[in-house]
Amino acid sequence: MEFIKRILRLISISLIVFRLPLIATVTPLPPTIESIIESTITDLSIEEKDKVEMPSVPLTEQVMDHNIRVSDVPDVDPEATNVPESSLDRNRVIRDVAYFIRAHKFHDYDHRYFKSAEEATSKLYEEFPKPGLRSLHWEVHKHCEASFVECLKYLERIIKLTVFRRENDTVTIMRKRKWNLMNNTEQIMTVQRDCQTAQREDNLIVVPFQGPIERFQWRTTVSYYMCWYTMLGVPDLATFGEPCDNHANCLDEYDVHNKDPRADDTKPYACALYSFCPDHCCPMKHIRYMKDCYQSQSNPCYAENQPVFPSSSEPITIVGLVCSASKMYAEPGRESRFPSAQDESD
């Protein structure tokens, strides 16, 4: 017993002399996945209290009412935003929007059901996504339903926030500066590197959207409306004033011009159709001659096929214009809705 007391006394003296802490320190463990998830859920629940309630998003079938007629297109309302109509360069904005949607049409895929373009069972230049969007992007619907001008104002604001834009594309710069591969190789290579970097970054971070799904929903909704306005014959969409025969893909294997006859800006609405509407009757990414479509097995409008577009006696609805825009033919043998096809088949 005496021995134990001496040992305890020595321990207490050593603690005083060397000032060793009486309370053990515990090294914190790194956070676990469970703790991170729990923390995230807690933070989200706090944020939810401060979050402004989003407006209810209409379903596509609610907006694209089968009973809405062509005459019901919303009137232009230049007072709808603070941007004066006089300061809006409609032609430039249309070209910017067309470029952005061509990138979607020729390179994107349905992110709702597929992980890559290779997995996709159909291409966006062949047909609108199937099944169609259950809900339109609420902001696009809000502005593009109001009027064509209001739609352009909104689209301009959003596209300015993106990384990959028409103004920075190699093809745009080459045309503007009159460059060619023989005399301006070094400059073109520099611009091409910048363009491809912006393209990769845009697909990686998808700014200003919350992710690939929202960008897909946004661009698909824009396609619906811009194709609809094209079908309605909005005069501003008749011609772009510059070539549109490119896939919004920097400088690719087709050079500055891909010479696709469907993208002939001398034909009224050809560039608008080429940019905003899928071509169900000529479901090919690129052609050199319209005859390439005529004998194609993937052309549902060829030869004996019966017309599916409503007759002139039937009311033309928004759904008929947008969702069947690629089937504008009234008799067997009219292979494509594009003006070039009509000219050659007549």
C-alpha positions in Angstrom: 0.0 0.0 0.0 2.9 2.3 0.9 4.5 1.5 -2.4 1.5 2.5 -4.4 1.3 5.8 -2.6 4.9 6.5 -3.5 4.3 5.7 -7.2 1.3 8.1 -7.3 3.3 10.8 -5.6 6.1 10.5 -8.2 3.6 10.7 -11.0 2.1 13.9 -9.6 5.5 15.5 -9.2 6.5 14.6 -12.8 3.2 16.2 -14.0 4.0 19.4 -12.2 7.6 19.5 -13.3 7.1 18.8 -16.9 3.6 20.5 -17.1 2.1 17.6 -18.9 -1.6 18.1 -19.7 -4.1 16.2 -17.6 -6.6 16.1 -20.4 -5.9 14.0 -23.4 -6.1 15.7 -26.8 -8.1 13.9 -29.5 -7.1 14.3 -33.2 -10.3 14.8 -35.2 -11.0 12.1 -37.8 -11.5 13.0 -41.4 -15.2 13.5 -42.3 -17.0 10.4 -43.6 -19.2 10.2 -46.6 -22.2 9.9 -44.3 -21.2 13.0 -42.4 -20.7 15.0 -45.6 -24.1 14.0 -46.9 -25.7 14.7 -43.6 -24.1 18.2 -43.5 -25.1 18.8 -47.1 -28.7 17.9 -46.3 -28.7 20.2 -43.3 -27.3 23.1 -45.4 -29.9 22.4 -48.1 -32.7 22.4 -45.6 -31.5 25.8 -44.3 -31.2 27.2 -47.8 -34.7 25.9 -48.7 -36.2 28.3 -46.1 -34.6 31.3 -47.8 -35.2 30.1 -51.4 -37.7 32.0 -53.4 -40.5 29.8 -54.6 -40.2 29.0 -58.3 -43.2 29.6 -60.5 -45.1 26.5 -61.5 -43.8 25.1 -64.8 -46.4 24.3 -67.5 -46.3 21.0 -69.2 -45.4 21.0 -72.9 -48.9 19.8 -73.8 -50.4 22.6 -71.8 -48.5 25.2 -73.6 -48.6 23.7 -77.0 -52.4 23.6 -77.0 -53.8 21.6 -79.9 -56.6 24.2 -80.2 -54.3 27.2 -80.6 -54.3 28.5 -84.1 -51.7 30.3 -86.2 -53.5 33.5 -85.7 -53.1 33.2 -82.0 -49.4 33.9 -82.1 -48.6 36.5 -79.3 -48.3 40.1 -80.5 -44.9 41.8 -80.3 -44.6 43.7 -77.1 -41.6 46.0 -77.2 -42.4 47.3 -73.7 -42.1 43.9 -72.1 -38.5 44.5 -70.9 -36.3 47.5 -70.1 -34.3 47.0 -73.2 -35.6 49.4 -75.9 -36.5 47.7 -79.1 -34.6 50.3 -81.1 -31.3 49.2 -79.5 -31.8 45.5 -80.2 -29.8 44.3 -83.2 -32.3 41.6 -84.2 -30.3 40.2 -87.0 -27.1 39.7 -84.9 -29.1 38.1 -82.1 -30.8 35.7 -84.5 -27.5 34.7 -85.8 -26.1 34.2 -82.3 -29.1 32.1 -81.3 -29.0 30.1 -84.5 -25.3 29.3 -83.9 -26.0 28.2 -80.3 -28.9 26.0 -81.4 -26.9 24.5 -84.3 -24.4 23.3 -81.7 -27.3 21.7 -79.8 -28.9 20.2 -83.0 -25.7 18.7 -84.5 -23.7 17.7 -81.5 -25.9 17.3 -78.4 -28.1 14.4 -77.4 -30.9 13.7 -75.0 -29.3 13.9 -71.6 -32.4 12.6 -69.9 -31.9 9.0 -71.1 -28.3 8.7 -72.5 -24.8 9.3 -71.1 -23.2 10.0 -74.4 -24.0 10.9 -78.0 -22.9 7.5 -79.1 -25.6 5.8 -77.0 -28.4 8.0 -78.3 -30.8 6.1 -80.5 -31.7 9.2 -82.6 -30.0 12.5 -83.4 -31.5 15.9 -82.8 -31.0 16.9 -86.4 -33.4 14.0 -87.3 -36.3 14.8 -85.0 -37.2 16.6 -81.8 -36.4 14.6 -78.7 -38.7 11.7 -78.0 -40.5 11.6 -75.7 -41.0 15.4 -75.8 -40.1 17.6 -72.9 -42.6 17.0 -70.1 -42.1 20.6 -69.1 -40.8 23.5 -71.1 -38.0 25.5 -69.5 -40.0 28.1 -67.5 -37.9 31.1 -68.4 -37.8 30.4 -72.1 -41.6 29.8 -72.0 -42.2 33.1 -70.1 -40.3 35.3 -72.5 -40.8 33.5 -75.9 -44.5 33.1 -75.3 -44.8 36.9 -74.7 -43.5 37.9 -78.2 -40.8 37.3 -80.7 -38.9 40.5 -79.7 -39.1 39.7 -76.0 -37.8 36.2 -76.8 -34.8 37.6 -78.6 -34.0 40.0 -75.8 -34.0 37.2 -73.3 -32.0 34.8 -75.4 -29.4 37.5 -76.0 -28.9 37.9 -72.3 -28.4 34.2 -71.7 -26.2 33.5 -74.6 -23.8 36.3 -73.7 -23.1 34.4 -70.4 -22.0 31.2 -72.3 -18.4 30.4 -73.1 -18.8 29.1 -76.6 -20.3 31.8 -78.8 -20.5 32.5 -82.5 -18.3 35.6 -82.3 -15.4 33.5 -81.1 -15.8 30.6 -83.6 -12.9 30.1 -86.0 -15.2 30.1 -89.0 -16.7 33.5 -87.9 -13.3 35.1 -87.4 -11.9 33.7 -90.7 -14.9 35.1 -92.6 -14.7 38.5 -90.9 -10.9 38.9 -91.4 -10.9 37.2 -94.8 -8.3 34.6 -93.7 -7.4 31.5 -95.7 -5.4 28.4 -94.8 -2.7 29.3 -97.3 -1.8 32.8 -96.1 -3.0 32.8 -92.5 -2.1 29.3 -91.2 -0.5 30.5 -87.9 -3.3 32.9 -87.0 -5.9 30.3 -87.8 -4.2 27.7 -85.6 -4.1 30.1 -82.7 -7.8 31.0 -83.0 -8.7 27.3 -83.5 -7.0 26.3 -80.3 -8.9 29.0 -78.4 -12.2 28.0 -80.1 -11.7 24.3 -79.2 -10.8 25.2 -75.6 -13.9 27.3 -75.2 -16.0 24.4 -76.7 -14.6 21.9 -74.3 -15.0 24.3 -71.3 -18.6 25.0 -72.4 -19.5 21.3 -72.4 -17.7 20.7 -69.1 -19.1 23.6 -66.9 -22.2 24.4 -69.0 -22.4 28.0 -67.7 -24.8 29.6 -67.0 -27.0 26.5 -66.6 -27.1 24.3 -63.5 -26.0 21.3 -65.5 -26.3 19.4 -68.8 -29.9 18.5 -68.1 -31.0 22.1 -67.7 -29.0 23.1 -70.7 -30.7 20.4 -72.8 -34.1 21.5 -71.6 -33.3 25.1 -72.2 -32.0 24.6 -75.8 -34.8 22.2 -76.7 -37.4 24.7 -75.6 -35.7 27.4 -77.6 -35.7 25.1 -80.6 -39.4 24.6 -80.2 -40.2 28.3 -80.1 -37.7 29.4 -82.8 -38.9 26.6 -85.1 -42.4 27.7 -84.4 -41.7 31.3 -85.2 -40.0 30.1 -88.4 -43.1 28.1 -89.4 -45.1 31.2 -88.8 -43.0 33.2 -91.2 -41.7 35.9 -88.9 -40.0 38.3 -91.4 -36.8 38.7 -89.3 -36.1 35.0 -89.8 -36.3 35.0 -93.6 -32.6 35.6 -94.2 -29.6 35.8 -91.9 -27.4 38.0 -94.1 -24.4 35.6 -93.7 -23.7 31.9 -94.5 -25.1 29.4 -91.9 -23.6 26.3 -93.5 -21.6 25.2 -90.5 -22.2 22.9 -87.5 -21.1 25.4 -84.9 -18.0 23.3 -84.4 -15.0 25.6 -84.9 -13.1 24.7 -88.0 -14.0 21.1 -88.8 -13.5 18.7 -91.7 -16.0 20.7 -93.8 -13.8 23.8 -93.8 -15.3 27.3 -93.6 -18.4 26.3 -95.5 -20.0 22.8 -95.5 -21.9 23.7 -98.7 -25.0 21.9 -97.5 -27.8 23.0 -99.9 -30.3 23.1 -97.0 -28.3 26.0 -95.5 -28.5 28.3 -98.5 -29.3 31.8 -97.1 -30.5 33.0 -100.5 -33.5 30.8 -100.0 -36.2 32.3 -97.7 -36.1 30.8 -94.2 -33.5 28.2 -95.2 -31.0 29.1 -92.5 -33.8 29.4 -89.9 -35.0 25.9 -90.8 -31.5 24.5 -90.9 -30.7 26.0 -87.5 -33.9 25.6 -85.5 -35.8 22.7 -87.0 -35.0 19.0 -87.3 -35.3 17.6 -90.8 -37.3 14.4 -90.5 -37.5 14.0 -94.3 -33.7 14.2 -94.8 -32.3 13.0 -91.5 -28.6 13.4 -92.4 -26.1 15.6 -90.7 -24.6 16.7 -93.9 -25.3 16.4 -97.6 -23.8 18.0 -100.7 -26.8 17.6 -103.1 -30.5 17.3 -102.5 -30.6 14.1 -104.5 -28.7 12.5 -101.6 -32.0 12.7 -99.7 -34.2 11.4 -102.4 -33.1 7.7 -102.4 -32.2 7.5 -98.8 -33.9 4.6 -96.9 -34.1 6.9 -93.9 -36.3 9.3 -95.8 -39.9 8.6 -94.7 -41.3 11.0 -97.3 -39.9 9.2 -100.3 -41.9 7.6 -103.1 -45.0 5.7 -101.9 -45.2 7.1 -98.4 -48.5 8.8 -97.7 -48.5 12.4 -96.5 -48.9 12.9 -92.8 -49.1 16.7 -92.7 -52.7 17.9 -92.2 -54.7 18.9 -95.3 -55.4 22.5 -96.0 -58.9 22.1 -94.7 -57.7 21.1 -91.2 -56.7 23.7 -88.6 -53.0 24.2 -88.2 -52.0 24.1 -84.6 -48.9 24.9 -82.7 -48.3 21.2 -82.2 -48.6 20.7 -85.9 -46.2 23.5 -86.7 -43.6 22.6 -84.1 -43.7 18.9 -83.6 -44.5 18.1 -87.3 -42.4 20.9 -88.7 -40.2 18.4 -90.5 -43.1 16.9 -92.4 -44.2 19.9 -94.5 -45.2 18.1 -97.7 -48.6 17.6 -99.2 -48.0 14.9 -101.8 -45.9 11.7 -102.1 -42.5 12.4 -103.5 -41.8 15.8 -102.0 -38.8 14.7 -100.0 -37.9 17.6 -97.8 -39.5 20.6 -96.2 -36.5 22.7 -97.0 -36.9 25.3 -99.9 -34.0 23.8 -101.8 -35.7 20.4 -101.9 -39.0 21.9 -103.0 -37.3 23.8 -105.8 -35.6 20.6 -107.1 -38.6 18.3 -106.7 -41.2 20.7 -108.4 
